[in-house]
């Protein structure tokens, strides 16, 4: 099933369509993401990387959580890459005071 993690509304539609199939869900791997993009925002106005890589995964997990619990034993795995920051001699941190990247 296609899914766009950059749109909270499309994710809600995805979750509703998935849940309507009454499939069990034993594992969810949150791995999709974007990196090093030009400054863009999601439809909802969040900075694209934060909206996709963090908010998108959080909402997807939240929407599917009842099915994950009902399908026990189940697992949620969140993975990310950080070696690009180490290679560039940067420390990967989220600036919570500027999530929309308006000041940087």
Secondary structure in CASP SS format (residue, H / E / C, confidence):
PFRMAT SS
TARGET T0000
AUTHOR 0000-0000-0000
METHOD secondary structure of the structure
MODEL  1
X C 1.00
X C 1.00
X C 1.00
X C 1.00
X C 1.00
X C 1.00
X C 1.00
X H 1.00
X H 1.00
X H 1.00
X H 1.00
X H 1.00
X H 1.00
X H 1.00
X H 1.00
X H 1.00
X H 1.00
X H 1.00
X H 1.00
X H 1.00
X C 1.00
X C 1.00
X C 1.00
X C 1.00
X C 1.00
X C 1.00
X E 1.00
X E 1.00
X E 1.00
X E 1.00
X C 1.00
X C 1.00
X C 1.00
X C 1.00
X C 1.00
X C 1.00
X C 1.00
X C 1.00
X C 1.00
X C 1.00
X E 1.00
X C 1.00
X C 1.00
X C 1.00
X C 1.00
X C 1.00
X E 1.00
X H 1.00
X H 1.00
X H 1.00
X H 1.00
X H 1.00
X H 1.00
X H 1.00
X H 1.00
X H 1.00
X H 1.00
X H 1.00
X H 1.00
X H 1.00
X H 1.00
X H 1.00
X H 1.00
X H 1.00
X H 1.00
X H 1.00
X H 1.00
X H 1.00
X H 1.00
X H 1.00
X C 1.00
X C 1.00
X C 1.00
X C 1.00
X E 1.00
X E 1.00
X E 1.00
X E 1.00
X C 1.00
X C 1.00
X C 1.00
X C 1.00
X H 1.00
X H 1.00
X H 1.00
X H 1.00
X H 1.00
X C 1.00
X C 1.00
X C 1.00
X C 1.00
X C 1.00
X C 1.00
X C 1.00
X C 1.00
X H 1.00
X H 1.00
X H 1.00
X C 1.00
X C 1.00
X C 1.00
X C 1.00
X C 1.00
X C 1.00
END
